[in-house]
Amino acid sequence: MQEPVTAPWGLSISDADFEKLRAGFEPQDQEDKWRVSVTEQSRSGTISIHFARSGTGKEFYVLVVNPRDGGSNSGVKIEAITWEQNKGGIHISEEQAKKEVVIITRRLLECDFEALPDDAFQLDNTLQPVRMSYGVTYEVLDVGCGEGVLTAKLASHVKRIVGVDASSNMIEHFQRSCPDIESRVVDCRHLDQVSDLTDGKFDKVFSNAALHWILRDPETRSNAIKGCFNALKPGGFFVSESGALGNVAEVHAAIVSALVIQGIPVEEARAASPWWFPSQEAMKQLLEGEGFQWVKGEAELRQTKLTDHKEGGIEGWIRLFCEPFLQVLPTVEARNAAVKHAVDVLEGVGRHQHDGSFTVNYIRLRFVVQKPF
């Protein structure tokens, strides 16, 4: 390493994870970009886990693992991490280095790192199947990219990434902030009709917090999924995180009831929803119906604290994300009354007693599927 930095970690790991680390990893073909090797220190009893590029042999990370943790026969602990802080002119922070090692070990060695908080590497867990191959020749399609925040994070790790979204305003903002990244306006409900994106050239398709909007209409769900399938090369992966069954259920119920109070039939109020929050099994059936092979999936409750500035909080959330519901009502007065009703109903549900903040219950559905070879 040219500019190594060392920091303590103190991460407890299971015996099973320790054995996986100690086994290391030898690249089997050109697609394997990392080699994980082990050296043992006889005097201290610690073990060093080395992460190096398979092609160049350049070392980027070293973990110091204490297999005895103070003399016991269990309680393995990663005591410290050393990393190359200058990666091609990019400064790598301690947090970034730890995240990267977790991604590599989970991918290559199938480690769990159960001691980490559930959301410790939330973003990277979502991106893991894409980010695992940064710096290689992978091409990625980001479906429902919005303003391109995550697209831009991925761009430096892959050969090419293309962001698509139905919102012309978001794509315009994306193109202003990231003019060097490909992006365009695409109605992803009909992705299968965009021939130059669905000709089997992408290694990965990625979608974050978008499918519950894109798949809202039953008539076009298969078109969107078929487009993702056709975009991939054989063996390519489709990776997504979006809302699951029960996502923001309390807000959903409150705004529907608010419309009913305003005289809207309950069937019409429910039909105004802009979202589709499927169960994991329903999503699995949809994907497999278009030819994908299910690799893994999970649903996770993520209680999310809302901002507390003037236009934020639960009222701001409802006005922003529930606008399609409110458009059913004929007047501004009726819409304001519906918002007030929903906020009043939710007051006793999501308000924290200890600090007055407000929490919404997000339930996220993550999955990885593969196009067959």
Secondary structure, 3 states (H helix, E strand, C coil): CCCEEEEEEEEECCHHHHHHHHHCECCCCCCCCEEEEEEECCCCCCEEEEEEECCCCCEEEEEEEECCCCCCCCCCEEEEEEEECEECCEECCHHHHHHHHHHHHHHHHCCCCCCCCCCCCHHHHHHHHHHCCCCCCCEEEEECCCCCHHHHHHHCCCCEEEEEECCHHHHHHHHHHCCCCEEEECCHHHHHHCHHHCCCCEEEEEEECCHHHHCCCHHHHHHHHHHHHHHEEEEEEEEEEEECCCCCHHHHHHHHHHHHHCCCCHHHHHHCCCCCCCCHHHHHHHHHHCCCEEEEEEEEEEEEECCCCCCCHHHHHHHHHCHHHHCCCCCHHHHHHHHHHHHHHHHHHHECCCCCCEEEEEEEEEEEEECCC
